């Protein structure tokens, strides 16, 4: 059985490409240069997608970079984010698996 919607706000009307940009480097002194290069690639890919009319607001949370943090949940749509927050409060009212507790990772519902 298919649902009419999903918690990620992804529409099923067209193909969706999810791209992972993975970088490896040897020296800490190169951190800023690699971050800048990666950011430039992301901006160029996003601009090309917009120019081609195939851009999508959805960002796969596990592939998003720190500068994309605000866009991850925004891409789900406000209604879906509110629903996820309701579920989070219902199953984890003390925030044990959220930013107040054990989860120390990258992106969290606030």
C-alpha positions as CSV (number, residue, x, y, z in Angstrom):
1,X,0.0,0.0,0.0
2,X,1.4,3.4,-0.9
3,X,0.9,6.5,1.3
4,X,-0.1,9.8,-0.2
5,X,2.8,11.5,1.5
6,X,6.0,10.9,3.5
7,X,7.8,12.5,6.4
8,X,10.5,13.8,4.1
9,X,8.2,15.8,1.8
10,X,9.5,14.1,-1.3
11,X,7.1,14.2,-4.2
12,X,6.9,11.0,-6.3
13,X,6.3,12.9,-9.6
14,X,9.8,12.8,-11.1
15,X,13.2,11.1,-10.6
16,X,15.3,12.5,-7.8
17,X,19.1,12.3,-7.8
18,X,21.0,12.3,-4.5
19,X,24.7,13.2,-4.8
20,X,27.4,12.4,-2.4
21,X,30.6,14.5,-2.6
22,X,33.3,12.7,-0.6
23,X,36.7,14.2,0.0
24,X,39.9,12.9,1.6
25,X,43.0,14.8,2.3
26,X,46.2,14.4,4.3
27,X,46.9,17.6,6.1
28,X,44.9,19.7,8.5
29,X,46.3,22.8,7.0
30,X,44.2,22.0,3.9
31,X,40.9,21.9,5.7
32,X,39.8,25.4,4.7
33,X,40.7,24.8,1.0
34,X,38.9,21.5,0.9
35,X,35.8,23.0,2.6
36,X,35.8,25.9,0.1
37,X,36.2,23.6,-2.9
38,X,33.4,21.3,-1.7
39,X,31.2,24.3,-1.1
40,X,31.9,25.7,-4.6
41,X,31.0,22.3,-6.1
42,X,27.7,22.2,-4.2
43,X,26.8,25.7,-5.3
44,X,27.7,25.0,-8.9
45,X,25.6,21.8,-8.9
46,X,22.7,23.5,-7.3
47,X,22.9,26.4,-9.8
48,X,23.0,24.0,-12.7
49,X,20.0,22.1,-11.3
50,X,18.0,25.4,-11.0
51,X,19.0,26.4,-14.6
52,X,17.8,23.1,-15.9
53,X,14.6,23.3,-13.9
54,X,15.3,20.1,-12.0
55,X,16.2,21.5,-8.6
56,X,14.6,19.9,-5.6
57,X,14.4,21.3,-2.0
58,X,15.1,17.9,-0.5
59,X,18.6,17.2,0.9
60,X,19.5,13.7,2.1
61,X,20.4,14.2,5.7
62,X,23.4,11.8,5.7
63,X,25.0,13.5,2.7
64,X,24.4,17.2,3.7
65,X,27.3,19.3,4.8
66,X,27.4,21.6,7.8
67,X,26.6,24.8,5.8
68,X,23.4,23.0,4.6
69,X,22.1,22.3,8.1
70,X,19.2,24.8,8.0
71,X,18.2,23.5,4.6
72,X,17.9,19.9,5.6
73,X,14.7,20.1,7.6
74,X,13.4,23.1,5.6
75,X,13.4,20.8,2.6
76,X,10.9,18.5,4.4
77,X,8.3,21.3,4.4
78,X,6.9,23.0,7.5
79,X,3.9,20.6,7.9
80,X,6.2,17.5,7.9
81,X,8.7,19.1,10.3
82,X,5.9,19.9,12.8
83,X,4.7,16.3,12.5
84,X,8.2,15.0,13.1
85,X,8.5,17.2,16.2
86,X,5.1,15.9,17.5
87,X,6.3,12.3,17.1
88,X,9.6,13.2,18.7
89,X,7.9,14.7,21.8
90,X,5.5,11.7,22.0
91,X,8.1,9.0,21.9
92,X,11.0,10.8,23.6
93,X,9.5,13.6,25.9
94,X,12.7,13.9,27.9
95,X,14.9,14.3,24.7
96,X,17.1,11.3,25.5
97,X,17.6,10.6,21.8
98,X,17.7,14.3,20.8
99,X,20.0,17.2,21.2
100,X,19.5,17.2,25.0
101,X,20.6,13.6,25.4
102,X,22.5,10.9,23.7
103,X,22.4,12.2,20.1
104,X,25.5,14.3,19.5
105,X,25.4,14.1,15.8
106,X,25.0,16.7,13.1
107,X,21.4,17.6,12.4
108,X,18.6,17.6,15.0
109,X,15.0,18.7,15.2
110,X,14.8,21.7,17.6
